[in-house]
Amino acid sequence: MQAAIAIALAVLITVGIAWFFFAPRKAYRARIDGDMQEAVIEVKGGYSPSVIEAEAGMPLRLVFDRKEDGECSSHVVFSDFGVDRMLPAFRTTTLTLDPTDPGEYGFACGMNMLHGMLKVIPGKHRASSSAVSASSSSTRVGVPDSDSSAQSSRNPAPAGEPGGTIPEADEERIQDINNAHEITTLIRRLVVSAICTIPVFCSSMLMLYPMPAWAQLLCMLPVVGYAGLPIFRSGWAAITHRAPEMNALVTMGTAAAFLYSLVVTFAPGILPQNAREPYYEAVGVVITLMLVGQLLEAKARKGTGEAIRSLMGLRPATACVIRGGEEQNIPIDSVAVDDIIVVRPGERLPVDGIVVEGTSSVDESMITGEPMPVRKTTGDEVTGATVNGAGALRYRATKVGKDTVLAHIVSMVKTAQSSKAPVQRLADRISSIFVPAVVLIAVWSCALWFVFGPDPRITHALVAAVSVLLIACPCALGLATPLSVMVSTGRAAQMGVLIRSAEALELSGHVNAVVLDKTGTITAGRPSLTDVLPLGAWRSNTDGLLALAAGAEHDSEHPLAAAIVAEAEQRGLAPGDSQREAFQVHAGLGVTCTVDGHAVAVGNTDLIDRLDVGMPSVGNEDLDDIIADMERLSEQGKTPMLAAVDGELAGIIAVADTVKPDSAQAIDALRSHGITVTMLTGDNETTASAVARQVGVDHVIAGVRPENKADEIARLQAQGYTVAMVGDGINDAPALARADVGFAIGTGTDVAIQSADVTLMSGSLMGLVHEIDLAHAALRNIGQNLGFALGYNSVGILIAAGALYPFTGMMLNPMIAGAAMAFSSLCVVTNASRLRLFDPAKHHDYQVKNNTQKGTIMGLFSDHKAKNGGCCGGHASVSEGAKDPVCGMSVNPASAAATREYEGKTYFFCNPGCAETFDKDPAKYAA
């Protein structure tokens, strides 16, 4: 009878556990209030309710009532809506969305640990036009409510006080404060845990000295009651929400170990004689190692808001405008369209506009990424946040506020960051099944031992159940990934590569397409003198010609002049010591100056023609040969200039942004692993093609504006590639954020670095190769760790359940179970430590998987452009294969996104948007 009851009870518990963990979750239907739907979601260890059902076509107001602190639930991300919203602790935060399309849209916390689902069903109700316009006019675009942080879920507090309402503008600052507080708290908890655990570990595991159970308990009380308390709260909350994750596993194991140890301490008589060893050291070790992992993760997350702040920092606080005939300095937010703005030399332009008076060179490198200043004169467009050169400008504002190019770049960075799907952690996926399985095994072990086991059956049943839970403590499983990541990121730092997160490391191992910016990435990013071709009498005095040219350019602020002067100084020609008179800048042409008594001119052909310079009087120089040399230099990606001395042509001087010494080597290494390499640049097609030939890049996309760079990343992703973007400028920030993995050159701008997932501190592309090699080694190591951890748990659980009892007549001693658990952790630690021996100079033999497919999903920006009749930004493309007749992009016919037959000829398209445009007027594009 007792046996039947035990079996029946086990069956009931099994059904209950299966239902608890795997039963469908009931959706909460959003309440309709007039023209608005509303749902309140409690945030505490998860989302309750976690499934929200709402109608399409009506604005939805979500009120997140956060009743906890900590980093995990501090943000909520709706990747499909491009929303990443901060949730202040112990406050309600309102978010308004406009779900126009039926479907399921997941949302998660910023760390991808807590998950929920928004189910949008076909609407039966329709909101008024005013309500719709108040929320959003775009499909799948989230619009935060203006009252983003309402009163506290505990007690309301005035703004500015602790716990009070937090203005949206201060979210980044508050986030930084919270991150610093979290790191400080984790360090404090880690120190307490380590100090209390070491004495117990040395006594129980190393047998250095005896320590009674009550003394071990006293040491563990601070660990359980303070150091590990957040882990336990999060773990039990996750179990309550039927979504067990890593904290849930640790909580289950340590709770079993601690409760078992309490029984050993206070009631050892109810346990078998050979099962009376406490398990306190296991509790302390597990919690200590978990805190180490959390601390490393918190430090990796530090500074995630720097990119946006750096971008916004480019905008000047004030602008000088002409109103009422007088110059006035006003806040930049007060600038209106059609205001006339005055910009003095060296000042930053406040907004976008068109020049109405003046001539100057403007440094647009923070927008275009190209180092050469651009000459601006009446009628030319200028961009806010760029830096004016030596001249004064007056221009009419055409775009202000959120319409400026800088604002659009900021918006794109935010959108790309929030729409990037987080990498699912393998250990957490396993945990969702592992935890219920372990609990079921423990239940059935207890039941079967009670029914079939020897006397005392109750004691043996309880020992078996506890042993299963104890040996299944997921220490090895939990450490399998973070330890490998910790060692890998440390080794990467030694190689000059800074990896921001474990997700970036993991994704780097799956990269099969690399997109490289040209300036500052493949090239050095600063002009240098490459050629001096003397003519006439100067053929025997190259240094003399260079000295005169450098003397003439010495007082010029142009980057090309700086390159000439720098080369002369490097050769010891001392251009600064020359006698210079009558220096004059000819805007857009070059300079003239009297140097040591010689009339010197350095500039383009227009300057030479304007000065009526003649051919050299010495030697038999041919004008056709001179022109051919200049064209040859241009085809090599160089900027040729003519130098004239005393009214005669004296030579050709060429300046270029030279290729970094190891760029070709790095690109060759990437291609040897099967990685597709593309060069993306805002430079002209001739220069881009010349640089590509030097470094061995087959696919070049030239003349790209910043917004189109992100478009190209999206296009490659739509074709099935896992894309890494490498860049160094502000113009690269949206593309870096949009890519699966963004690599920033450490010598570039802070914005690029903060937008990227990985920073190459040395500026060398070999750092990219080394990081990808290391990522592949780390993924192999993680796979080995997970395989061992799962294998250990599988075998260990069977032994703990009593599988060997029929053969040995013995049950597993809990102390042996503890030793096995510690051994499993030791094995994982040892295996992960092998990554410290990673040698970047060694050849690493692997081939990436190119699981590309015909793209049927438009990229983030491609979709918008295709709908407006364009694609790919209209830039030039240089590659082998068929050419897309709409955008000019070279397409591999085998992987074309779409094809069309017209008048007996097959046309290939880079994405469906181009094909749709072609369908509207085939004759136009076929021609």
Salt bridges, closest charged atoms under 4 A:
GLU38 OE2 - ARG31 NH2 2.78
GLU38 OE1 - ARG61 NH1 3.08
GLU42 OE1 - LYS67 NZ 3.17
GLU53 OE1 - ARG29 NH1 3.48
GLU55 OE2 - ARG29 NH2 2.96
GLU55 OE2 - HIS125 ND1 2.93
ASP65 OD2 - LYS67 NZ 3.91
GLU71 OE2 - ARG301 NE 3.66
ASP84 OD1 - HIS75 ND1 2.86
ASP101 OD2 - ARG140 NH2 3.80
ASP145 OD2 - ARG61 NE 3.78
GLU168 OE2 - ARG85 NH1 3.23
ASP170 OD2 - ARG173 NH2 3.61
GLU171 OE2 - ARG85 NE 3.94
GLU172 OE1 - ARG309 NH1 3.37
ASP176 OD2 - ARG309 NH2 2.89
GLU182 OE1 - ARG301 NH2 2.79
GLU297 OE2 - ARG425 NH2 2.78
GLU306 OE2 - ARG309 NH2 2.43
GLU327 OE1 - ARG344 NH2 2.81
GLU327 OE2 - ARG394 NH2 3.66
ASP333 OD1 - ARG315 NH1 3.27
ASP338 OD1 - ARG396 NH1 3.20
ASP339 OD2 - ARG323 NH2 2.63
GLU347 OE2 - ARG344 NH1 3.78
GLU364 OE2 - LYS376 NZ 3.15
ASP455 OD1 - ARG457 NE 3.92
GLU503 OE2 - ARG425 NH2 3.20
ASP517 OD1 - LYS709 NZ 3.09
ASP531 OD2 - LYS638 NZ 2.68
ASP543 OD1 - ARG571 NH1 3.05
ASP555 OD1 - HIS554 ND1 3.27
ASP555 OD2 - ARG580 NE 3.48
GLU567 OE2 - ARG571 NE 2.91
GLU621 OE2 - ARG539 NE 2.70
ASP629 OD1 - ARG632 NH2 3.69
ASP646 OD2 - HIS598 ND1 2.86
ASP683 OD2 - LYS518 NZ 3.19
ASP698 OD2 - ARG671 NH2 2.93
GLU712 OE1 - ARG715 NE 3.02
GLU712 OE2 - HIS875 NE2 2.82
ASP732 OD1 - LYS709 NZ 2.80
ASP757 OD2 - LYS420 NZ 3.27
ASP773 OD1 - HIS673 NE2 3.61
ASP863 OD2 - LYS867 NZ 3.22
ASP919 OD1 - ARG900 NE 2.85
